[in-house]
Amino acid sequence: MINRVSDAYHKEGKKVAVNLNIGGPVETVSWRDKVDSVLLAWQPGQEAGYAVVDVLSGKVNPSGKLAETFPMKYSDVPSAATFPGTPVNNPTQVQYNEDIYVGYRYYSTFNVKPAYEFGYGLSYTDFDISHVNISEGKKFKDKVSVSAMVENTGKVPGREVVEVYVSAPDGKLEKPALELKAFDKTKELKPNQHQLLQFDLNAKDLASFDEEKSAWVLEKGTYTVKVGASSEDIKGTATFTVDHDIIVEKVSDVLSPKIDFERLTK
């Protein structure tokens, strides 16, 4: 249908927009280059018609970002090899081996190129994200405050979502290449208008879980803060160091796996 509609409309010099009313990622690579735009509406309910028309007509400037990764193909999904489970004819059990590498953490860590990455989203205007800074300096104390300047460099008013990721040092605990730690959306910015956004990250925000200790631990080392418009579109970085391991919180070991399985590791 997309092929037929695109061929017919493009022959008449008209543009084609695909509206995806879906509940999860779908394959887009085989057809996305044949259309002029793709609007991901998810499942917005009874007001969907009005919302979609407002965006397609330009009455509203979209500012949403992807909360899921869209893979190039199904075999790129980390659970593709084990889903829907065993036994094959009548699955009753499925093992998810990703462990900490769920979603974008898998694609970023193992360099699997997605069709649309986590945090991706377009606008009818353009934004510049700059002046990424850590106000507390290079040493972690009780928290770090990250700031970034956002400017509307396009021609129409709009809002931008700024995402803060952190890459942790290689220590005892295995960690993904980067993890989302904070995000915020600007007010509506007019052309050439800018806004400073600030994000406060505490020790719990930055900690990793140590199964042997049943505790959240902030490991020593150098951490890199990456600020951008998506998990792959990083606009600026800053670093800080943690001088020694910090046990942030001890917890009870009540959710250990009941069945041993081989976990995905780097």
N, C-alpha and C positions, 0 to 999 in steps of 0.2 A: 504494500500500500504506500509506504514511504517513497519507494522508487517511482511508482506511477504518478503520485501527486507531485513530487519534486520535478519530474520530467515535464509534466503538463504546465505547472506554474512557471517554472524557469523559462520554458519556451515562450511564455507570454511576458517575460520580464518581471515576474512577481516573485516575492520572497516566500519562503516556507518556514514556519516555526513548529516544532514538535513539542506538545505539552505532555509531560509524563505524570500521569496520575497513578502512582505506584506506592508500594509499601516497603520496598527494598531495592538494592542495586539491580540493574538490568544491563545486558550487553548493549553497548552503543557504538562500538568501533566499526562495525560493518556498515553503518548507515549515517553516522554523524557528519561526515564530510559532504553528504548529499543534500543537507538542509542548511538553512542560514542561521538558525538559533535553536536552542533547546531550553525549555522552561521546565524545571523540576518543581511540580506543585505538591508532591507527596500525596497525601489523602486529606485535603483541607476541609471536607465536609460540605454542608449545604450552601455555604457562601462561596464555594469554589469558582463558580462562573464569574461572579463580580470581581473576585481577586485576580483571576487569570486575565480577564479583559483589561483591568486597570494596569497590570504590568505590561501586557503586550502593546497596549495603546500608548504607553509612556506617561499615563496619568500618575503612576507610582514608579519610583526608581527602586528596583529590587536591591536588597542588601543581605540576603540569606547566604549562608555558607554550608557546605556539605558536612554532615555529622557522620557520614560513612564513606568509605573508599569505594569507588567504582572500578572494578578490575578490567583489564584488557580482555580477558577470557576467563571462563569458569575455572580452568585448571590452575590459574594463578591464585585462587583463594586457598589459604592454608589448610582449611578443613575439607577440601575437595577430595582428598585421598581417603578419608575415613567416613565421610557422610554418604548415605544415611545410616551406616552402621552394619552390624552383623547380627545374626546370619544374613546372607545376601537376599534370600527369598522372603524372609519375614524379619526385618531388623528389629531387635529389641534393645540394643545397646550401641551407643556411638561414643567414640573417644575423641575428644578435642585435645590434640597434642600441642597446641600453640603456647600453652602456659601464659607467660607475660606478653607474648607476641600476638596480641589480639588486635585486629583492625590495622590502622595505619602504622602501628609499631612494627608489624611484620613487614609491610611493604618498604618502609624506610630503612629498617635494619638489614634486610636481605636484598636490598636494591632491586625490588620487583616493581617495574614501572606500571603505574595504574593508568586507566583511561582518564579518570578525574580523581585527584588526590583529596584526602581528608582536608577540610577547611576551604576547599575551592569554591569560588562564586564570583560572578561577574556583575557589573553595574553599567549604567548608561553614562557614567562619568569615570574619571581616572583619579587615583589617589597616590600620594607619595608618603611613605612611612620612613622617617629619618630620626636622627638624634637619639638613638637608643643608648640609654645610660642607666647605670646602677648608682643610686644616690649614696648608699652607705659605704662606698669604696670597694676595695678588692677583697676584704675579709668578711666572712659571714659571722654575725653575732646572733641576734635573735631572729632577724628577718633580713630580706633584701627587698628594696623598692626599685622596681624597673619602670622607666618612663620612656615614652616614644611620642614623637610629633607626627600628626597626621594632617596632610593638606590636600584639599580638593584641587587637583590640577586640571580638571576637565571643564566642561562648559555648562553643566546642569547641576543643580543641588543633589546631594546624595549622602548616604551614611556608609561608613566602612567598619567592618569587624576586624579588630587587631588581635592576633593570636600570639601567645607567649609559650614557647617550647623551651625545654631544658635538656641538655645532653650531659649526663653524669659521667664521672671518671670511671675508668676500669678499676674495679676493686674486687673484693671477695664475692660480692653479690652480682649476679648477671643482670644487665640492664639493656633496654632497647636503645637504639641510636638517638632517639629523642622522645620526649613525652610532653603532651599539652599540660600546662600548669595553670594558665589563666587566659581569659579573653574578655573583650569589652567592645561595645559598639559606640561610635561617636554620635553626637547629635547630628542633625541635618546640617551639613556644611555647604555653604554657597561656594561658587567658583572662587578660588584663591583664598578661601577661608581655611583656617587651621585650628587644631585642638590638641592639647597635650593630654595624653592618657597615662595613668599611673597604676601599677599593679604591685601589691604587696605579697611576697611569698615567705611563709614561715618554714620552720624545720619540718613539720609534718607534710607540708606540700611537696617538699623536696626529697623526703625519705623513701627508702626501698624496704621491702619486707624481707626479713631474715627468718627463714623457716626453722633453722636450728635453734635460734634464740626465742622464737615466737615474739618477735619485736620489730617495730619500725625503726630503722637505723639510717641516719644520715652519715654516709661514709666520707672520710677525709679525701681531699683531692681538689682538683680544679673543675668547676662546673661552668658550662657555656650556656648563656641565655640567648635564645634565638627568637627574634621578633619578626613577624611577617604577616602576609595575607593568606597563607595556607601552609600546610606542612612541608611543601616543596618550594614555596615562594617566600624565602626568607629575605628580609630587607636590611637587617642589622643585627649585630651580635655584641655581647659584652661578657666578661668572665668575672668570677669570684672564687675564692678558695675557702675550704673548710679545713682547719688545722688538725682536727682529730675526730675520730668516730664519735657520734652522738646518738645514744639510745633515746629515741623520741617517745616511744610508748611500748609498754609490754602488754601482750594480749594472751588470751587463753587459746590453746591449740585445739579447736573444736571442729575445724573444717578440713582436716587432712584427707586426701583421697582414699577411698575405700579399696580402690583397685590400682595396683602399680601399672604405670604406663611410661613409655619413653617420651620424654619432653623435648620439645624443639629447643635447640641451643645454637648459639652463634658458632 
